[in-house]
Amino acid sequence: MPSLLSRVIDLAVAIQQIPAPTGEESARAAFMRQRFAAEGLAVETDTVGNVYARLPGAHPDARPVILSAHLDTVFPADTPLTVRRDADRIAGPGIGDNSVALAALFGLIWRLQETHRRLPADLWLVANVGEEGLGNLKGMKAVAARFGHQPRAYIVLEGLGLGWVYRQALAVRRYALTVRTAGGHAWANAGTPSAIHVLAALIARLEAQPRPRETSLNVGTFHGGISVNTIAPEARAEIDLRAVRRDALAALAQRLETEVQRARRRGVAITCTPIGDRPGGEIPAGHPLVRAALAALRRHGLTGRTAVASTDANVPLSRGYAAICLGLTTGGGAHTLGEFIRIRPLATGLAVLHETAEAACRL
């Protein structure tokens, strides 16, 4: 019989082969639903597309634990999903973010079967939608709305990042900026404002300003214009603002608003539309859930550190619930066609997941 690690790897590749751009996760969700049912678990799907499976614990009246991994990827549906594999490495778009984490949900089921053990409390295994890009954590917001404060803990899985326990949620706000001008002929109407020039200048002013520590500003997309010899009548950019502290994020957002208002006073037709809000939050470094995850990592020879990140854990953390995000293996190239994971560290990640989940059931 194949080893547990081999089974998880094979399942991760099978999941990776199913395209799942944000907002188009239904095929992958159907696959997960079928696989959960094949394990004999009761399975449900909610209105946003999340898949839920309940792994019964020894004490059905005990408060449950939520274990989740997101279904979606950053890659368009027509992206070639070629997998390249050698002795200790598998490469392919989305293999680490987040196919291997979805497979790890089954790794925990199989590990418990091998040891003939039941967790003390029910474990809800969730494959959720809408974590990446403009998904705006839609899936996890539905999970938190369903379960609220009832669970003992929320444990979010990401394929990469083994050794880190993410207990702080990096707050994110996203905006779409659109500038419109009259446009015209590049020579006959020379001097008429170009929407591209105006928007690029606004972004340059934002970039030139000193930013508070532990913040970032990224222009992820920029579109506009009609042709090379036409003064652009419209330009659009999407901007991502991030900060560890909420006040710092508010300050960044205010700077953006100030530049928009300045442009309007000069007669520029500009709109600034919020398109994403990933709330911040944290639990203390000394919280029992954090300590349990760090202890599991150290038992397996890893240093174990806490960190800040923007993940599905943002939602429960922002609401004051006990939540962490765990990485399962090492690798690199996340969100690129060269994304890869290492195989051997995954065995450690699966063991850490098991021990952390069991500890969470006893909180």
VOPAGU-2260 file (C-alpha; in pm, 1 decimal, decimal comma):
REM VOPAGU-2260
SITE   aa  ch    i         X         Y         Z
SITE  MET   A    0       0,0       0,0       0,0
SITE  PRO   A    1     140,6     346,7     -82,6
SITE  SER   A    2     268,9     548,1     209,9
SITE  LEU   A    3      58,8     827,7     351,9
SITE  LEU   A    4     301,3    1081,8     205,5
SITE  SER   A    5     274,6     928,8    -141,8
SITE  ARG   A    6    -104,4     929,9    -121,7
SITE  VAL   A    7    -110,6    1296,7     -25,1
SITE  ILE   A    8     130,0    1389,0    -305,6
SITE  ASP   A    9     -69,1    1195,6    -565,2
SITE  LEU   A   10    -391,2    1360,3    -449,9
SITE  ALA   A   11    -227,7    1705,0    -454,1
SITE  VAL   A   12    -131,0    1655,1    -819,2
SITE  ALA   A   13    -482,9    1536,1    -905,9
SITE  ILE   A   14    -626,7    1850,1    -744,7
SITE  GLN   A   15    -368,4    2072,4    -915,3
SITE  GLN   A   16    -481,3    1941,1   -1254,1
SITE  ILE   A   17    -830,0    2091,2   -1204,8
SITE  PRO   A   18    -836,3    2462,5   -1296,9
SITE  ALA   A   19    -980,2    2677,4   -1019,4
SITE  PRO   A   20    -944,8    3052,2   -1077,8
SITE  THR   A   21   -1106,2    3265,5    -811,3
SITE  GLY   A   22   -1478,2    3264,2    -881,5
SITE  GLU   A   23   -1454,3    2948,8   -1092,1
SITE  GLU   A   24   -1383,6    2684,5    -829,0
SITE  SER   A   25   -1688,4    2463,2    -891,7
SITE  ALA   A   26   -1506,9    2175,5   -1069,1
SITE  ARG   A   27   -1246,2    2148,3    -797,7
SITE  ALA   A   28   -1514,4    2180,9    -529,9
SITE  ALA   A   29   -1707,7    1893,8    -689,3
SITE  PHE   A   30   -1392,8    1680,9    -685,7
SITE  MET   A   31   -1336,7    1753,7    -316,0
SITE  ARG   A   32   -1698,7    1677,1    -235,2
SITE  GLN   A   33   -1673,9    1340,2    -409,5
SITE  ARG   A   34   -1349,6    1253,6    -229,8
SITE  PHE   A   35   -1489,0    1345,6     111,3
SITE  ALA   A   36   -1795,9    1131,4      44,0
SITE  ALA   A   37   -1570,3     842,1     -59,0
SITE  GLU   A   38   -1416,0     858,7     289,9
SITE  GLY   A   39   -1760,8     803,5     437,4
SITE  LEU   A   40   -1801,5    1158,8     565,5
SITE  ALA   A   41   -2120,0    1362,5     564,6
SITE  VAL   A   42   -2066,2    1641,5     310,7
SITE  GLU   A   43   -2239,2    1975,2     255,6
SITE  THR   A   44   -2202,3    2267,4      16,3
SITE  ASP   A   45   -2312,3    2621,3      99,1
SITE  THR   A   46   -2447,2    2897,3    -123,4
SITE  VAL   A   47   -2105,3    3050,1    -200,3
SITE  GLY   A   48   -1951,2    2715,8    -300,3
SITE  ASN   A   49   -1766,0    2604,9      12,1
SITE  VAL   A   50   -1749,6    2228,7      74,8
SITE  TYR   A   51   -1783,0    2102,8     433,5
SITE  ALA   A   52   -1712,4    1753,2     567,7
SITE  ARG   A   53   -1750,3    1655,0     932,5
SITE  LEU   A   54   -1501,1    1412,9    1086,3
SITE  PRO   A   55   -1676,1    1291,7    1402,6
SITE  GLY   A   56   -1483,7    1315,4    1727,2
SITE  ALA   A   57   -1498,7    1104,9    2041,1
SITE  HIS   A   58   -1718,6    1359,6    2219,4
SITE  PRO   A   59   -1993,0    1485,2    1984,3
SITE  ASP   A   60   -2111,3    1749,6    2230,5
SITE  ALA   A   61   -1767,7    1911,5    2248,0
SITE  ARG   A   62   -1700,8    2235,8    2064,3
SITE  PRO   A   63   -1557,0    2158,5    1718,3
SITE  VAL   A   64   -1239,2    2265,4    1539,6
SITE  ILE   A   65   -1244,4    2410,6    1186,6
SITE  LEU   A   66    -966,3    2303,9     949,8
SITE  SER   A   67    -973,1    2481,4     613,3
SITE  ALA   A   68    -783,1    2512,9     287,2
SITE  HIS   A   69    -879,0    2735,1      -4,1
SITE  LEU   A   70    -981,5    2595,4    -341,6
SITE  ASP   A   71    -889,1    2883,4    -569,9
SITE  THR   A   72    -569,3    2971,5    -751,4
SITE  VAL   A   73    -435,9    3287,6    -913,6
SITE  PHE   A   74    -406,2    3125,5   -1257,1
SITE  PRO   A   75    -656,2    3171,5   -1543,2
SITE  ALA   A   76    -853,0    2863,6   -1646,2
SITE  ASP   A   77    -652,2    2817,8   -1967,1
SITE  THR   A   78    -313,4    2807,7   -1790,8
SITE  PRO   A   79    -114,9    2493,4   -1883,1
SITE  LEU   A   80     -97,3    2285,3   -1563,8
SITE  THR   A   81     206,2    2078,3   -1655,2
SITE  VAL   A   82     367,5    1903,3   -1358,8
SITE  ARG   A   83     741,7    1838,4   -1336,2
SITE  ARG   A   84     864,4    1593,4   -1074,7
SITE  ASP   A   85    1199,1    1466,7    -948,4
SITE  ALA   A   86    1314,2    1280,7    -637,1
SITE  ASP   A   87    1216,6    1545,3    -383,9
SITE  ARG   A   88    1043,1    1821,5    -572,6
SITE  ILE   A   89     718,3    1873,6    -763,5
SITE  ALA   A   90     662,8    2184,5    -973,9
SITE  GLY   A   91     344,2    2310,3   -1133,5
SITE  PRO   A   92     114,9    2613,6   -1114,4
SITE  GLY   A   93     -83,4    2603,0    -790,8
SITE  ILE   A   94      78,6    2289,2    -647,5
SITE  GLY   A   95     184,1    2473,3    -333,5
SITE  ASP   A   96     -88,4    2735,8    -326,8
SITE  ASN   A   97    -303,8    2555,7    -250,2
SITE  SER   A   98    -339,7    2204,0    -392,5
SITE  VAL   A   99    -115,8    2033,4    -138,6
SITE  ALA   A  100    -305,8    2197,3     148,4
SITE  LEU   A  101    -635,3    2061,5      13,6
SITE  ALA   A  102    -474,9    1716,6      -9,4
SITE  ALA   A  103    -351,8    1752,5     349,4
SITE  LEU   A  104    -712,4    1756,7     470,2
SITE  PHE   A  105    -725,2    1394,0     356,8
SITE  GLY   A  106    -376,8    1332,1     493,0
SITE  LEU   A  107    -513,5    1398,5     839,5
SITE  ILE   A  108    -807,9    1163,5     781,2
SITE  TRP   A  109    -573,7     886,7     663,7
SITE  ARG   A  110    -327,6     943,9     947,7
SITE  LEU   A  111    -605,1     904,0    1203,7
SITE  GLN   A  112    -722,0     587,8    1026,6
SITE  GLU   A  113    -369,8     442,8    1035,6
SITE  THR   A  114    -338,9     505,8    1409,1
SITE  HIS   A  115    -698,7     396,4    1483,1
SITE  ARG   A  116    -758,8     717,2    1673,9
SITE  ARG   A  117   -1040,0     967,9    1695,2
SITE  LEU   A  118    -991,1    1329,9    1782,7
SITE  PRO   A  119   -1154,3    1441,7    2108,1
SITE  ALA   A  120   -1394,7    1678,1    1926,0
SITE  ASP   A  121   -1557,3    1699,8    1583,0
SITE  LEU   A  122   -1332,8    1833,1    1310,7
SITE  TRP   A  123   -1495,7    2023,4    1024,9
SITE  LEU   A  124   -1286,1    1994,9     709,0
SITE  VAL   A  125   -1357,4    2288,0     478,2
SITE  ALA   A  126   -1250,7    2346,6     117,6
SITE  ASN   A  127   -1342,0    2711,6      70,3
SITE  VAL   A  128   -1366,7    2952,2    -219,9
SITE  GLY   A  129   -1250,0    3309,0    -268,8
SITE  GLU   A  130    -917,4    3342,3     -88,9
SITE  GLU   A  131    -705,4    3476,5    -373,1
SITE  GLY   A  132    -713,3    3814,3    -546,6
SITE  LEU   A  133   -1052,8    3979,7    -553,0
SITE  GLY   A  134   -1221,3    3682,3    -388,4
SITE  ASN   A  135   -1204,7    3908,7     -83,7
SITE  LEU   A  136   -1210,5    3607,7     153,5
SITE  LYS   A  137   -1572,0    3543,6      54,4
SITE  GLY   A  138   -1553,8    3175,4     138,0
SITE  MET   A  139   -1404,2    3216,0     483,2
SITE  LYS   A  140   -1647,6    3494,5     563,9
SITE  ALA   A  141   -1925,9    3243,3     498,8
SITE  VAL   A  142   -1750,3    2984,4     716,7
SITE  ALA   A  143   -1716,3    3230,2    1004,6
SITE  ALA   A  144   -2077,2    3340,9     964,0
SITE  ARG   A  145   -2189,2    2979,4     987,7
SITE  PHE   A  146   -1985,4    2873,7    1290,6
SITE  GLY   A  147   -1915,9    3204,1    1467,3
SITE  HIS   A  148   -1747,6    3173,7    1805,2
SITE  GLN   A  149   -1863,0    2814,6    1855,4
SITE  PRO   A  150   -1539,3    2642,7    1740,5
SITE  ARG   A  151   -1250,8    2596,6    1979,7
SITE  ALA   A  152   -1020,0    2706,5    1699,8
SITE  TYR   A  153    -988,7    2781,2    1329,1
SITE  ILE   A  154    -678,5    2631,7    1163,6
SITE  VAL   A  155    -612,7    2753,9     810,3
SITE  LEU   A  156    -376,1    2557,4     586,2
SITE  GLU   A  157    -141,4    2692,0     320,4
SITE  GLY   A  158      85,9    2467,0     120,1
SITE  LEU   A  159     404,5    2669,3     171,1
SITE  GLY   A  160     555,2    2818,1     485,9
SITE  LEU   A  161     646,6    2516,0     699,9
SITE  GLY   A  162     797,0    2634,0    1027,1
SITE  TRP   A  163     582,2    2943,8    1059,1
SITE  VAL   A  164     270,3    2998,1    1266,5
SITE  TYR   A  165      75,6    3294,4    1132,8
SITE  ARG   A  166    -106,6    3444,7    1428,9
SITE  GLN   A  167    -134,6    3803,2    1298,2
SITE  ALA   A  168    -356,1    3899,0    1005,9
SITE  LEU   A  169    -207,9    4149,4     763,0
SITE  ALA   A  170    -482,7    4400,0     685,6
SITE  VAL   A  171    -538,3    4480,7     316,8
SITE  ARG   A  172    -747,2    4735,7     128,5
SITE  ARG   A  173    -780,3    4737,5    -248,8
SITE  TYR   A  174    -904,4    5010,3    -479,8
SITE  ALA   A  175    -978,6    5059,3    -848,2
SITE  LEU   A  176    -883,2    5402,9    -980,2
SITE  THR   A  177   -1035,1    5518,4   -1309,6
SITE  VAL   A  178    -945,4    5841,3   -1490,9
SITE  ARG   A  179   -1142,2    5972,6   -1791,4
SITE  THR   A  180   -1044,6    6253,6   -2024,5
SITE  ALA   A  181   -1157,1    6387,0   -2363,8
SITE  GLY   A  182    -874,7    6209,5   -2545,4
SITE  GLY   A  183    -795,8    6299,1   -2904,7
SITE  HIS   A  184    -530,9    6279,3   -3176,6
SITE  ALA   A  185    -172,3    6252,7   -3054,9
SITE  TRP   A  186     -62,2    6546,2   -3275,4
SITE  ALA   A  187    -372,8    6745,6   -3360,3
SITE  ASN   A  188    -480,7    6754,3   -2992,8
SITE  ALA   A  189    -134,5    6760,1   -2837,7
SITE  GLY   A  190    -148,8    6903,0   -2486,5
SITE  THR   A  191    -492,7    6760,1   -2414,5
SITE  PRO   A  192    -470,3    6558,0   -2089,0
SITE  SER   A  193    -408,5    6186,3   -2131,1
SITE  ALA   A  194    -582,9    5961,5   -1880,0
SITE  ILE   A  195    -273,4    5741,5   -1872,4
SITE  HIS   A  196     -41,5    6035,3   -1799,3
SITE  VAL   A  197    -269,5    6167,3   -1526,4
SITE  LEU   A  198    -310,4    5832,6   -1353,1
SITE  ALA   A  199      58,0    5745,0   -1381,3
SITE  ALA   A  200     152,8    6081,2   -1228,3
SITE  LEU   A  201     -86,6    6024,2    -938,3
SITE  ILE   A  202      66,4    5682,7    -872,1
SITE  ALA   A  203     417,8    5827,2    -893,1
SITE  ARG   A  204     329,6    6086,5    -628,7
SITE  LEU   A  205     195,5    5813,7    -399,7
SITE  GLU   A  206     507,0    5603,9    -450,4
SITE  ALA   A  207     736,5    5899,6    -377,9
SITE  GLN   A  208     588,0    5961,8     -34,2
SITE  PRO   A  209     761,2    5797,0     264,7
SITE  ARG   A  210     545,5    5517,0     403,7
SITE  PRO   A  211     504,5    5404,4     763,3
SITE  ARG   A  212     698,7    5095,3     871,0
SITE  GLU   A  213     546,7    4754,9     796,7
SITE  THR   A  214     329,8    4881,1     511,6
SITE  SER   A  215     324,9    4826,5     136,2
SITE  LEU   A  216     170,3    4984,1    -171,6
SITE  ASN   A  217     141,1    4787,6    -494,0
SITE  VAL   A  218     -12,6    4875,6    -829,4
SITE  GLY   A  219    -112,8    4532,8    -950,8
SITE  THR   A  220    -278,5    4623,1   -1281,4
SITE  PHE   A  221    -272,9    4924,3   -1514,1
SITE  HIS   A  222    -484,2    4945,6   -1830,0
SITE  GLY   A  223    -580,8    5219,9   -2069,2
SITE  GLY   A  224    -567,3    5381,1   -2406,1
SITE  ILE   A  225    -689,2    5296,0   -2754,3
SITE  SER   A  226    -384,6    5311,9   -2979,1
SITE  VAL   A  227     -28,0    5440,6   -2985,0
SITE  ASN   A  228    -131,2    5758,7   -3170,2
SITE  THR   A  229    -436,0    5839,9   -2956,7
SITE  ILE   A  230    -441,8    6046,6   -2638,9
SITE  ALA   A  231    -584,1    5797,1   -2390,1
SITE  PRO   A  232    -942,7    5883,3   -2291,9
SITE  GLU   A  233    -946,9    5634,6   -2003,7
SITE  ALA   A  234    -703,3    5456,3   -1772,5
SITE  ARG   A  235    -762,0    5219,7   -1484,1
SITE  ALA   A  236    -534,3    5083,7   -1212,5
SITE  GLU   A  237    -587,8    4847,0    -920,4
SITE  ILE   A  238    -400,0    4932,2    -603,9
SITE  ASP   A  239    -325,0    4706,7    -306,4
SITE  LEU   A  240    -246,0    4866,5      32,8
SITE  ARG   A  241    -120,2    4653,7     321,5
SITE  ALA   A  242     -19,9    4718,8     680,7
SITE  VAL   A  243      40,9    4530,1    1001,0
SITE  ARG   A  244    -129,5    4803,2    1206,0
SITE  ARG   A  245    -479,6    4920,9    1128,4
SITE  ASP   A  246    -392,5    5286,8    1188,6
SITE  ALA   A  247    -107,6    5263,0     938,6
SITE  LEU   A  248    -341,9    5114,3     679,3
SITE  ALA   A  249    -592,7    5393,4     743,7
SITE  ALA   A  250    -313,4    5646,9     690,9
SITE  LEU   A  251    -219,9    5490,8     356,7
SITE  ALA   A  252    -581,8    5492,5     245,7
SITE  GLN   A  253    -610,4    5858,7     346,1
SITE  ARG   A  254    -305,9    5946,5     134,8
SITE  LEU   A  255    -472,0    5784,9    -163,3
SITE  GLU   A  256    -793,5    5976,5     -99,6
SITE  THR   A  257    -595,6    6302,5     -67,7
SITE  GLU   A  258    -435,5    6250,2    -409,6
SITE  VAL   A  259    -772,2    6167,3    -564,4
SITE  GLN   A  260    -928,9    6485,0    -421,8
SITE  ARG   A  261    -631,6    6691,1    -540,9
SITE  ALA   A  262    -681,6    6556,7    -893,5
SITE  ARG   A  263   -1051,5    6639,6    -882,4
SITE  ARG   A  264    -977,1    6997,0    -778,9
SITE  ARG   A  265    -767,2    7024,5   -1096,5
SITE  GLY   A  266   -1069,7    6918,0   -1298,8
SITE  VAL   A  267    -974,8    6553,1   -1348,7
SITE  ALA   A  268   -1265,7    6308,0   -1375,7
SITE  ILE   A  269   -1151,0    6030,3   -1143,3
SITE  THR   A  270   -1325,8    5761,3    -942,0
SITE  CYS   A  271   -1180,1    5559,4    -654,8
SITE  THR   A  272   -1379,0    5242,3    -586,6
SITE  PRO   A  273   -1307,2    4997,8    -300,8
SITE  ILE   A  274   -1273,3    4646,6    -444,5
SITE  GLY   A  275   -1130,7    4452,7    -149,9
SITE  ASP   A  276   -1105,3    4457,8     227,7
SITE  ARG   A  277    -916,7    4189,1     416,4
SITE  PRO   A  278    -950,7    4277,7     786,1
SITE  GLY   A  279    -664,5    4261,5    1034,1
SITE  GLY   A  280    -644,8    4102,4    1376,9
SITE  GLU   A  281    -430,3    3879,7    1594,0
SITE  ILE   A  282    -414,4    3647,3    1890,4
SITE  PRO   A  283    -138,5    3673,4    2152,0
SITE  ALA   A  284     189,3    3489,9    2105,6
SITE  GLY   A  285     114,0    3310,8    2430,5
SITE  HIS   A  286    -228,6    3184,6    2325,8
SITE  PRO   A  287    -262,3    2806,1    2382,1
SITE  LEU   A  288    -332,0    2746,7    2011,4
SITE  VAL   A  289     -13,0    2926,6    1911,0
SITE  ARG   A  290     186,8    2745,7    2178,6
SITE  ALA   A  291      50,7    2410,3    2065,1
SITE  ALA   A  292     152,9    2471,6    1702,6
SITE  LEU   A  293     500,4    2593,9    1799,6
SITE  ALA   A  294     550,0    2295,6    2030,9
SITE  ALA   A  295     455,3    2056,2    1750,0
SITE  LEU   A  296     707,2    2220,3    1516,7
SITE  ARG   A  297     982,7    2199,9    1776,9
SITE  ARG   A  298     913,6    1834,4    1848,4
SITE  HIS   A  299     995,4    1773,9    1483,7
SITE  GLY   A  300    1321,5    1964,8    1489,7
SITE  LEU   A  301    1200,8    2297,9    1352,8
SITE  THR   A  302    1264,3    2629,6    1524,0
SITE  GLY   A  303     904,6    2745,2    1494,5
SITE  ARG   A  304     832,1    3115,3    1464,7
SITE  THR   A  305     525,4    3335,8    1452,8
SITE  ALA   A  306     460,3    3581,4    1172,5
SITE  VAL   A  307     208,6    3806,5    1002,4
SITE  ALA   A  308      37,3    3723,8     672,0
SITE  SER   A  309    -280,5    3782,6     475,2
SITE  THR   A  310    -469,8    3451,4     465,3
SITE  ASP   A  311    -815,5    3312,9     529,8
SITE  ALA   A  312    -728,3    3335,5     899,6
SITE  ASN   A  313    -778,0    3712,0     869,0
SITE  VAL   A  314   -1152,9    3663,0     900,9
SITE  PRO   A  315   -1174,6    3472,8    1230,7
SITE  LEU   A  316    -884,5    3673,2    1375,7
SITE  SER   A  317   -1060,7    4000,0    1293,7
SITE  ARG   A  318   -1364,7    3874,2    1487,0
SITE  GLY   A  319   -1167,5    3781,1    1796,4
SITE  TYR   A  320   -1175,7    3403,5    1740,8
SITE  ALA   A  321    -882,1    3172,8    1809,9
SITE  ALA   A  322    -719,6    3117,2    1470,4
SITE  ILE   A  323    -384,6    3047,9    1309,4
SITE  CYS   A  324    -252,5    2964,1     965,3
SITE  LEU   A  325       0,1    2682,1     920,2
SITE  GLY   A  326     229,3    2610,9     627,3
SITE  LEU   A  327     278,5    2245,8     534,5
SITE  THR   A  328     605,1    2222,5     342,1
SITE  THR   A  329     883,6    2425,3     184,7
SITE  GLY   A  330     918,9    2535,8    -173,8
SITE  GLY   A  331     904,0    2851,7    -380,3
SITE  GLY   A  332     780,0    3036,2    -685,7
SITE  ALA   A  333     433,9    3092,6    -541,9
SITE  HIS   A  334     194,6    3256,6    -792,8
SITE  THR   A  335     430,4    3180,3   -1084,4
SITE  LEU   A  336     435,1    2906,7   -1346,6
SITE  GLY   A  337     747,7    2771,9   -1176,6
SITE  GLU   A  338     578,9    2717,6    -837,9
SITE  PHE   A  339     715,1    2410,2    -656,7
SITE  ILE   A  340     703,3    2216,4    -331,4
SITE  ARG   A  341     954,0    1987,1    -164,2
SITE  ILE   A  342     828,1    1639,7     -81,9
SITE  ARG   A  343    1023,2    1527,8     223,0
SITE  PRO   A  344     940,3    1828,0     444,9
SITE  LEU   A  345     572,0    1759,5     378,4
SITE  ALA   A  346     593,5    1450,6     599,7
SITE  THR   A  347     690,4    1679,4     886,2
SITE  GLY   A  348     415,1    1924,8     798,6
SITE  LEU   A  349     152,0    1650,8     806,8
SITE  ALA   A  350     273,8    1533,4    1147,4
SITE  VAL   A  351     267,6    1890,0    1281,8
SITE  LEU   A  352     -84,0    1934,8    1145,8
SITE  HIS   A  353    -203,2    1618,4    1321,5
SITE  GLU   A  354     -53,1    1718,2    1654,4
SITE  THR   A  355    -180,5    2075,6    1631,3
SITE  ALA   A  356    -532,2    1964,1    1539,7
SITE  GLU   A  357    -539,5    1716,8    1829,0
SITE  ALA   A  358    -416,8    1983,7    2070,7
SITE  ALA   A  359    -676,7    2229,7    1938,9
SITE  CYS   A  360    -950,7    1978,0    2014,6
SITE  ARG   A  361    -845,5    1990,6    2381,6
SITE  LEU   A  362    -831,2    2368,2    2423,8
